Amino acid sequence: MRTLPKALATFPILAWIAFTAVGLSSTVLADTQILADSAPPPARIENVPHRDGYVWASGHWAWHGHSWAWIDGSYLVEQRHAHWIPDGWEPHGTQWQYVPGHWQR
């Protein structure tokens, strides 16, 4: 019986560690510049149903140093007064630079 209260007491600590790790990894990813030597293939068409309270973050191409791989899209919880800007690639000199998806207010 004592195991459950101890587990409940450690849950906030584990949740904080997980939240911090996610925050740090997204910060590091945002500061990392991903460049590709060739243009990404055309985006795939994803037909998804509308879901109240969610926004569809469309899939995108990821560069793996020598080839492209498709990353499927996913639903994101809608944020009030914000618009989702999808992941994409922009020309950067003779290369292509990855621009991560983000919320814009």
CNS distance restraints for C-alpha pairs under 8 A (distance, minus, plus):
assign (resid   1 and name CA) (resid   5 and name CA) 7.81 0.50 0.50
assign (resid   2 and name CA) (resid   6 and name CA) 6.52 0.50 0.50
assign (resid   3 and name CA) (resid   7 and name CA) 6.11 0.50 0.50
assign (resid   4 and name CA) (resid   8 and name CA) 6.13 0.50 0.50
assign (resid   5 and name CA) (resid   9 and name CA) 6.11 0.50 0.50
assign (resid   6 and name CA) (resid  10 and name CA) 6.42 0.50 0.50
assign (resid   7 and name CA) (resid  11 and name CA) 6.29 0.50 0.50
assign (resid   8 and name CA) (resid  12 and name CA) 7.76 0.50 0.50
assign (resid   9 and name CA) (resid  13 and name CA) 7.93 0.50 0.50
assign (resid  10 and name CA) (resid  14 and name CA) 6.35 0.50 0.50
assign (resid  11 and name CA) (resid  15 and name CA) 6.03 0.50 0.50
assign (resid  12 and name CA) (resid  16 and name CA) 6.10 0.50 0.50
assign (resid  13 and name CA) (resid  17 and name CA) 6.31 0.50 0.50
assign (resid  14 and name CA) (resid  18 and name CA) 6.22 0.50 0.50
assign (resid  15 and name CA) (resid  19 and name CA) 6.07 0.50 0.50
assign (resid  16 and name CA) (resid  20 and name CA) 6.03 0.50 0.50
assign (resid  17 and name CA) (resid  21 and name CA) 6.14 0.50 0.50
assign (resid  18 and name CA) (resid  22 and name CA) 6.26 0.50 0.50
assign (resid  19 and name CA) (resid  23 and name CA) 6.21 0.50 0.50
assign (resid  20 and name CA) (resid  24 and name CA) 6.09 0.50 0.50
assign (resid  21 and name CA) (resid  25 and name CA) 6.11 0.50 0.50
assign (resid  22 and name CA) (resid  26 and name CA) 6.21 0.50 0.50
assign (resid  23 and name CA) (resid  27 and name CA) 6.19 0.50 0.50
assign (resid  24 and name CA) (resid  28 and name CA) 6.12 0.50 0.50
assign (resid  25 and name CA) (resid  29 and name CA) 6.02 0.50 0.50
assign (resid  26 and name CA) (resid  30 and name CA) 6.00 0.50 0.50
assign (resid  27 and name CA) (resid  31 and name CA) 6.37 0.50 0.50
assign (resid  28 and name CA) (resid  32 and name CA) 6.28 0.50 0.50
assign (resid  30 and name CA) (resid 100 and name CA) 7.38 0.50 0.50
assign (resid  33 and name CA) (resid  97 and name CA) 7.14 0.50 0.50
assign (resid  33 and name CA) (resid  98 and name CA) 7.20 0.50 0.50
assign (resid  34 and name CA) (resid  97 and name CA) 5.75 0.50 0.50
assign (resid  34 and name CA) (resid  98 and name CA) 5.44 0.50 0.50
assign (resid  35 and name CA) (resid  63 and name CA) 7.98 0.50 0.50
assign (resid  35 and name CA) (resid  95 and name CA) 6.34 0.50 0.50
assign (resid  35 and name CA) (resid  96 and name CA) 5.46 0.50 0.50
assign (resid  35 and name CA) (resid  97 and name CA) 4.60 0.50 0.50
assign (resid  35 and name CA) (resid  98 and name CA) 6.41 0.50 0.50
assign (resid  36 and name CA) (resid  63 and name CA) 6.36 0.50 0.50
assign (resid  36 and name CA) (resid  65 and name CA) 7.18 0.50 0.50
assign (resid  36 and name CA) (resid  95 and name CA) 5.64 0.50 0.50
assign (resid  36 and name CA) (resid  96 and name CA) 5.06 0.50 0.50
assign (resid  36 and name CA) (resid  97 and name CA) 6.50 0.50 0.50
assign (resid  37 and name CA) (resid  94 and name CA) 7.34 0.50 0.50
assign (resid  37 and name CA) (resid  95 and name CA) 4.92 0.50 0.50
assign (resid  37 and name CA) (resid  96 and name CA) 6.49 0.50 0.50
assign (resid  38 and name CA) (resid  95 and name CA) 6.43 0.50 0.50
assign (resid  38 and name CA) (resid  96 and name CA) 6.72 0.50 0.50
assign (resid  39 and name CA) (resid  95 and name CA) 7.59 0.50 0.50
assign (resid  39 and name CA) (resid  96 and name CA) 6.21 0.50 0.50
assign (resid  40 and name CA) (resid  61 and name CA) 6.46 0.50 0.50
assign (resid  40 and name CA) (resid  68 and name CA) 7.02 0.50 0.50
assign (resid  40 and name CA) (resid  89 and name CA) 7.41 0.50 0.50
assign (resid  41 and name CA) (resid  61 and name CA) 7.40 0.50 0.50
assign (resid  41 and name CA) (resid  68 and name CA) 7.84 0.50 0.50
assign (resid  43 and name CA) (resid  59 and name CA) 7.72 0.50 0.50
assign (resid  43 and name CA) (resid  60 and name CA) 6.53 0.50 0.50
assign (resid  43 and name CA) (resid  61 and name CA) 7.34 0.50 0.50
assign (resid  44 and name CA) (resid  59 and name CA) 7.54 0.50 0.50
assign (resid  44 and name CA) (resid  60 and name CA) 7.92 0.50 0.50
assign (resid  46 and name CA) (resid  58 and name CA) 7.26 0.50 0.50
assign (resid  46 and name CA) (resid  59 and name CA) 7.78 0.50 0.50
assign (resid  46 and name CA) (resid  73 and name CA) 7.90 0.50 0.50
assign (resid  48 and name CA) (resid  56 and name CA) 7.91 0.50 0.50
assign (resid  50 and name CA) (resid  54 and name CA) 7.94 0.50 0.50
assign (resid  51 and name CA) (resid  55 and name CA) 7.47 0.50 0.50
assign (resid  53 and name CA) (resid  77 and name CA) 6.20 0.50 0.50
assign (resid  53 and name CA) (resid  78 and name CA) 5.35 0.50 0.50
assign (resid  54 and name CA) (resid  75 and name CA) 5.98 0.50 0.50
assign (resid  54 and name CA) (resid  76 and name CA) 5.40 0.50 0.50
assign (resid  54 and name CA) (resid  77 and name CA) 4.55 0.50 0.50
assign (resid  54 and name CA) (resid  78 and name CA) 4.61 0.50 0.50
assign (resid  55 and name CA) (resid  75 and name CA) 5.56 0.50 0.50
assign (resid  55 and name CA) (resid  76 and name CA) 5.20 0.50 0.50
assign (resid  55 and name CA) (resid  77 and name CA) 6.32 0.50 0.50
assign (resid  55 and name CA) (resid  78 and name CA) 5.49 0.50 0.50
assign (resid  55 and name CA) (resid  84 and name CA) 7.53 0.50 0.50
assign (resid  56 and name CA) (resid  73 and name CA) 7.04 0.50 0.50
assign (resid  56 and name CA) (resid  74 and name CA) 5.86 0.50 0.50
assign (resid  56 and name CA) (resid  75 and name CA) 4.56 0.50 0.50
assign (resid  56 and name CA) (resid  76 and name CA) 6.22 0.50 0.50
assign (resid  57 and name CA) (resid  73 and name CA) 5.37 0.50 0.50
assign (resid  57 and name CA) (resid  74 and name CA) 5.37 0.50 0.50
assign (resid  57 and name CA) (resid  75 and name CA) 5.91 0.50 0.50
assign (resid  57 and name CA) (resid  76 and name CA) 6.59 0.50 0.50
assign (resid  57 and name CA) (resid  84 and name CA) 7.38 0.50 0.50
assign (resid  57 and name CA) (resid  86 and name CA) 6.08 0.50 0.50
assign (resid  57 and name CA) (resid 101 and name CA) 7.93 0.50 0.50
assign (resid  58 and name CA) (resid  72 and name CA) 7.19 0.50 0.50
assign (resid  58 and name CA) (resid  73 and name CA) 4.30 0.50 0.50
assign (resid  58 and name CA) (resid  74 and name CA) 6.64 0.50 0.50
assign (resid  58 and name CA) (resid  86 and name CA) 6.48 0.50 0.50
assign (resid  58 and name CA) (resid  87 and name CA) 7.74 0.50 0.50
assign (resid  59 and name CA) (resid  70 and name CA) 7.09 0.50 0.50
assign (resid  59 and name CA) (resid  71 and name CA) 5.34 0.50 0.50
assign (resid  59 and name CA) (resid  72 and name CA) 4.42 0.50 0.50
assign (resid  59 and name CA) (resid  73 and name CA) 3.72 0.50 0.50
assign (resid  59 and name CA) (resid  74 and name CA) 7.37 0.50 0.50
assign (resid  59 and name CA) (resid  87 and name CA) 7.73 0.50 0.50
assign (resid  60 and name CA) (resid  70 and name CA) 5.92 0.50 0.50
assign (resid  60 and name CA) (resid  71 and name CA) 5.40 0.50 0.50
assign (resid  60 and name CA) (resid  72 and name CA) 6.89 0.50 0.50
assign (resid  60 and name CA) (resid  73 and name CA) 7.29 0.50 0.50
assign (resid  60 and name CA) (resid  87 and name CA) 6.33 0.50 0.50
assign (resid  60 and name CA) (resid  88 and name CA) 6.57 0.50 0.50
assign (resid  61 and name CA) (resid  68 and name CA) 6.16 0.50 0.50
assign (resid  61 and name CA) (resid  69 and name CA) 5.60 0.50 0.50
assign (resid  61 and name CA) (resid  70 and name CA) 4.61 0.50 0.50
assign (resid  61 and name CA) (resid  71 and name CA) 5.97 0.50 0.50
assign (resid  61 and name CA) (resid  88 and name CA) 7.82 0.50 0.50
assign (resid  62 and name CA) (resid  68 and name CA) 5.61 0.50 0.50
assign (resid  62 and name CA) (resid  69 and name CA) 5.22 0.50 0.50
assign (resid  62 and name CA) (resid  70 and name CA) 6.18 0.50 0.50
assign (resid  62 and name CA) (resid  71 and name CA) 6.67 0.50 0.50
assign (resid  63 and name CA) (resid  67 and name CA) 6.01 0.50 0.50
assign (resid  63 and name CA) (resid  68 and name CA) 4.80 0.50 0.50
assign (resid  63 and name CA) (resid  69 and name CA) 6.55 0.50 0.50
assign (resid  64 and name CA) (resid  68 and name CA) 6.14 0.50 0.50
assign (resid  64 and name CA) (resid  69 and name CA) 7.28 0.50 0.50
assign (resid  79 and name CA) (resid  83 and name CA) 7.73 0.50 0.50
assign (resid  81 and name CA) (resid 105 and name CA) 6.12 0.50 0.50
assign (resid  82 and name CA) (resid 103 and name CA) 5.97 0.50 0.50
assign (resid  82 and name CA) (resid 104 and name CA) 5.34 0.50 0.50
assign (resid  82 and name CA) (resid 105 and name CA) 4.41 0.50 0.50
assign (resid  83 and name CA) (resid 103 and name CA) 5.60 0.50 0.50
assign (resid  83 and name CA) (resid 104 and name CA) 5.20 0.50 0.50
assign (resid  83 and name CA) (resid 105 and name CA) 6.34 0.50 0.50
assign (resid  84 and name CA) (resid 101 and name CA) 7.19 0.50 0.50
assign (resid  84 and name CA) (resid 102 and name CA) 5.92 0.50 0.50
assign (resid  84 and name CA) (resid 103 and name CA) 4.66 0.50 0.50
assign (resid  84 and name CA) (resid 104 and name CA) 6.30 0.50 0.50
assign (resid  85 and name CA) (resid 101 and name CA) 5.37 0.50 0.50
assign (resid  85 and name CA) (resid 102 and name CA) 5.34 0.50 0.50
assign (resid  85 and name CA) (resid 103 and name CA) 6.02 0.50 0.50
assign (resid  85 and name CA) (resid 104 and name CA) 6.83 0.50 0.50
assign (resid  86 and name CA) (resid 100 and name CA) 7.20 0.50 0.50
assign (resid  86 and name CA) (resid 101 and name CA) 4.34 0.50 0.50
assign (resid  86 and name CA) (resid 102 and name CA) 6.73 0.50 0.50
assign (resid  87 and name CA) (resid  98 and name CA) 7.55 0.50 0.50
assign (resid  87 and name CA) (resid  99 and name CA) 5.72 0.50 0.50
assign (resid  87 and name CA) (resid 100 and name CA) 4.55 0.50 0.50
assign (resid  87 and name CA) (resid 101 and name CA) 3.90 0.50 0.50
assign (resid  87 and name CA) (resid 102 and name CA) 7.60 0.50 0.50
assign (resid  88 and name CA) (resid  98 and name CA) 5.95 0.50 0.50
assign (resid  88 and name CA) (resid  99 and name CA) 5.25 0.50 0.50
assign (resid  88 and name CA) (resid 100 and name CA) 6.58 0.50 0.50
assign (resid  88 and name CA) (resid 101 and name CA) 7.23 0.50 0.50
assign (resid  89 and name CA) (resid  96 and name CA) 6.03 0.50 0.50
assign (resid  89 and name CA) (resid  97 and name CA) 5.40 0.50 0.50
assign (resid  89 and name CA) (resid  98 and name CA) 4.58 0.50 0.50
assign (resid  89 and name CA) (resid  99 and name CA) 5.74 0.50 0.50
assign (resid  90 and name CA) (resid  96 and name CA) 5.48 0.50 0.50
assign (resid  90 and name CA) (resid  97 and name CA) 5.29 0.50 0.50
assign (resid  90 and name CA) (resid  98 and name CA) 6.61 0.50 0.50
assign (resid  90 and name CA) (resid  99 and name CA) 7.16 0.50 0.50
assign (resid  91 and name CA) (resid  95 and name CA) 6.05 0.50 0.50
assign (resid  91 and name CA) (resid  96 and name CA) 4.52 0.50 0.50
assign (resid  91 and name CA) (resid  97 and name CA) 6.22 0.50 0.50
assign (resid  92 and name CA) (resid  96 and name CA) 5.18 0.50 0.50
assign (resid  92 and name CA) (resid  97 and name CA) 5.85 0.50 0.50
